Each structure stands twice: as C-alpha cells, then as structure tokens.
Amino acid sequence: MPLSDKIYTSLCAFFSVLIVVGNLIYQKFVALPLLPFHTFELSAGAVLYPLTFLLTDLITEFYGKERANFCVKVGMIMNILVALIIIFIDHLTTTSWSKIDHATFHSVFGLFGVAFGGSILACYVAQRLDIVIYSWLRRLTKDRFLWIRSNGSTALSLLVDTSIVISFLVVFKILPAEHMSALIVNSYAYKLFFTLLSTPLFYLSVSVLKRCLNSKNDVSKEMIIAR
C-alpha cells in the first residue's frame, strides 16, 4: 500500500475514533481552568473534538475535498454502528450478579441514541462546511497563509457545530434550557481557544506530511489535484 494511502487511512481512523469517543463521554461535564481569569465548563466530549477539524483540514490540504468528505462519511457510519450496538446492549437483560446494573448502564448510555442524533447532524453539517470554507479560502489566498484557511474555516464551523448540538440536547431535555446560552458560549470559547493553540501543531503536521510524502515520491493523482 502506498504511503499516501496509509496516511489517509490513519487520518480517517483517528477522525472516527475522536467522533465516537466524544459521543460516549459527552454526559460528563468538566471544568478546565486554562486561563487565569476564566474556567471553561463543557462536555468531556468537546475536550478533544476540535482535533477532528484539524484532521479534515489536513486531508483537504493533501487529498482534496472529495476524499475529505468521504472521511466524514466514514466517521458518521462508524458512529451509527456504535450507536446501534449500544442501543442493542442497553435492551439486553442484566444478570443479578453484574457489577453494573441496568439502571446504571442506562443512565450513562440509555440516551446515547438521542445524543448521537444531535451529534451526527451537527458534526456532518459542520465538517462539510469546514471543508468547503477551507477549500474556498485556499483558492482565495492563492495557496498562501495556511493559518487563515485553517483557523478561519474551523472557527465558523465550530460555531455552527456547537449551536446545533447543544440546541438539540436542550430540545430533547437532556440539558437544562437555562444553561443553553452559557454552554454554547463556554463550549465555543474553549474550542476556539483550542483551535488557536493548535495552529503550530497544524503547521508541524503539514510540514511533516510534505517531507514524508515528498521523500518517498509518493504523491498520488488525487494529491496533485488537491494542491
């Protein structure tokens, strides 16, 4: 298998893992005192979620929109499979000697289907938007200013994603309506903060991938078109 395909597969796998894990741990809310004047309060599922946009930006940068969109679709399919498995297990009868009884399991995973619905809708819309904006900014800046297309596309897409998923959870009464605005602001502020801090990581990732692929002369037709 060519190195370019191995890298693409690995990026897609990492993307899918982040999406699935984020949905599994979303019910825990954490406090992150990252700034001296503010503590971010958000779902644990959102802690590493901004990395998914870094991954799709990397794929768009090297492989183009078509393969980036395919990666997003794969992530959504993995999400659906995990949701179906969890819903199935949640409906099975628990043994009397199980360390985790049905009520405990259901309290953690019983609403996964609802959360999954909001998450997959928000993620799909936001990721597709990110890919479109990233590609547009790349053409607009004539392939210069990497940080503009990465941060610009991610910032807008994360706002859309955060608004959709939290609104969805409030509508289905998983989250209290009175906390909706605060959760959106806190969650988006953290994601934007994370995105800005990860800018050097994105530059490093692009540099490493360029060196690896160019050193192996492993530039596929799709990658040439993407550039």
C-alpha positions in Angstrom: 0.0 0.0 0.0 1.4 3.4 -0.9 2.4 5.7 2.0 -0.1 8.3 0.9 -2.9 5.8 1.3 -1.6 4.6 4.7 -1.5 8.2 5.9 -5.0 8.9 4.6 -6.4 5.7 6.2 -4.7 6.6 9.5 -6.2 10.2 9.5 -9.6 8.8 8.8 -9.3 6.2 11.6 -8.2 8.9 14.1 -11.1 11.1 13.0 -13.6 8.3 13.5 -12.2 7.4 17.0 -12.4 11.0 18.1 -16.0 11.3 16.9 -17.1 8.0 18.5 -15.3 8.6 21.9 -16.7 12.1 22.1 -20.2 10.7 21.9 -19.5 8.1 24.6 -18.3 10.5 27.2 -20.5 13.5 26.5 -22.5 13.2 29.7 -19.6 14.1 31.9 -19.1 17.9 32.2 -15.7 19.1 33.2 -14.1 22.3 34.4 -10.9 23.4 32.7 -9.1 26.3 34.4 -6.9 27.1 31.4 -7.0 30.9 31.8 -6.2 32.8 34.9 -9.5 34.8 34.6 -11.8 32.1 33.3 -12.6 28.4 33.8 -14.1 26.6 30.8 -17.1 24.4 31.7 -18.0 22.0 28.9 -18.9 18.4 28.0 -15.9 16.0 28.2 -16.8 15.0 24.6 -15.8 18.5 23.4 -12.3 18.5 25.0 -10.6 16.9 22.0 -13.3 17.4 19.4 -11.6 20.4 17.7 -8.9 18.0 16.6 -11.4 16.5 14.2 -11.4 19.7 12.2 -7.6 19.8 12.2 -7.7 16.3 10.7 -10.2 17.1 8.0 -8.2 20.3 7.2 -5.1 18.1 6.8 -7.0 15.7 4.5 -8.4 18.6 2.4 -4.9 20.1 2.2 -3.3 17.0 0.8 -6.1 14.9 -0.7 -8.8 17.4 -1.7 -12.5 17.9 -0.9 -13.7 14.6 -2.3 -11.6 12.4 0.0 -12.1 14.7 3.0 -15.9 14.4 2.5 -15.5 10.6 2.3 -13.6 10.6 5.6 -16.5 12.5 7.2 -19.0 9.9 5.8 -16.9 7.0 7.2 -16.9 8.7 10.6 -20.7 9.1 10.5 -21.1 5.4 9.6 -18.9 4.3 12.5 -21.0 6.5 14.8 -24.2 4.8 13.6 -22.7 1.3 14.1 -21.6 2.2 17.6 -25.0 3.7 18.4 -26.8 0.6 17.2 -24.6 -1.7 19.2 -25.0 0.4 22.4 -28.8 0.6 22.0 -28.9 -3.2 21.4 -26.8 -3.9 24.6 -28.9 -1.5 26.6 -32.0 -3.5 25.9 -30.5 -6.8 27.0 -31.4 -8.2 30.4 -28.8 -7.6 33.1 -27.7 -10.6 35.3 -28.3 -10.4 39.0 -24.6 -10.5 39.7 -23.5 -7.9 37.2 -21.3 -5.2 38.9 -23.1 -2.6 36.7 -26.8 -2.9 37.0 -29.2 -1.9 34.2 -30.1 1.4 35.8 -26.5 2.5 36.0 -25.7 1.4 32.4 -28.9 3.0 31.1 -28.1 6.3 32.9 -24.8 6.5 31.1 -25.7 5.0 27.7 -29.5 5.0 27.6 -29.8 8.4 25.9 -26.9 7.7 23.5 -29.3 7.4 20.6 -30.7 10.9 21.2 -27.2 12.4 21.7 -26.0 10.6 18.7 -28.7 12.1 16.6 -27.7 15.6 17.5 -24.1 14.9 17.3 -24.2 13.3 13.9 -26.3 16.1 12.5 -24.0 18.8 13.9 -20.8 17.0 13.0 -21.8 16.3 9.4 -23.0 19.8 8.7 -20.1 21.5 10.4 -17.4 19.2 8.9 -18.8 19.6 5.4 -18.9 23.4 5.9 -15.3 23.4 7.1 -14.2 21.5 4.0 -16.0 23.9 1.7 -14.7 27.1 3.5 -11.1 25.7 3.8 -11.0 25.0 0.0 -12.5 28.4 -0.8 -10.0 30.2 1.4 -7.2 28.3 -0.1 -8.2 29.5 -3.6 -8.9 33.0 -2.4 -5.4 33.3 -0.8 -3.8 31.5 -3.7 -2.4 28.7 -1.5 -0.8 31.2 0.9 -1.5 31.9 4.6 -2.1 28.4 5.8 -3.3 29.7 9.2 -6.0 31.8 7.7 -7.7 28.9 5.9 -7.3 26.5 8.8 -8.4 28.8 11.6 -11.0 30.7 9.6 -12.8 27.6 8.4 -12.6 25.9 11.8 -13.8 28.9 13.7 -17.0 29.3 11.7 -17.7 25.6 11.5 -17.2 25.1 15.3 -19.8 27.8 16.0 -22.3 26.0 13.8 -21.5 22.7 15.3 -21.7 23.9 18.9 -25.0 25.7 18.3 -26.7 22.7 16.7 -25.6 20.0 19.1 -26.4 22.0 22.3 -29.7 23.2 20.9 -30.6 19.6 20.0 -29.8 18.4 23.5 -31.9 21.2 25.1 -34.9 20.4 22.9 -34.8 16.8 23.9 -34.4 17.9 27.6 -31.0 16.2 28.0 -29.6 19.5 29.1 -31.5 22.2 31.0 -32.7 25.1 28.9 -31.5 27.7 31.4 -27.9 26.6 30.7 -28.1 26.6 26.9 -26.5 30.0 26.3 -23.8 29.5 28.9 -23.0 26.1 27.5 -22.8 27.4 23.9 -20.5 30.3 24.9 -18.3 28.2 27.1 -18.0 25.3 24.7 -17.4 27.5 21.7 -14.9 29.7 23.5 -12.9 26.7 24.6 -13.0 25.2 21.1 -11.8 28.5 19.6 -9.1 28.7 22.2 -8.0 25.1 21.5 -8.0 25.8 17.7 -5.7 28.9 18.1 -3.3 27.0 20.3 -3.2 24.1 17.9 -2.1 26.3 15.0 1.6 25.4 15.4 0.5 21.7 15.5 -1.2 22.1 12.2 1.8 23.7 10.6 4.0 21.0 12.0 1.7 18.3 10.7 1.6 19.8 7.2 5.4 20.1 7.2 5.9 16.5 8.4 3.5 15.1 5.8 5.1 17.1 3.0 8.5 15.8 3.9 7.4 12.2 4.3 5.4 12.1 1.1 7.9 14.0 -1.0 10.9 12.0 0.3 9.1 8.8 -0.8 7.9 10.4 -4.1 4.6 9.1 -3.0 2.2 11.8 -4.3 -1.0 10.3 -5.7 -3.0 11.8 -8.5 -5.6 13.0 -6.0 -3.0 14.8 -4.0 -1.6 16.6 -7.1 -5.1 17.8 -8.0 -5.7 18.9 -4.4 -2.6 21.1 -4.5 
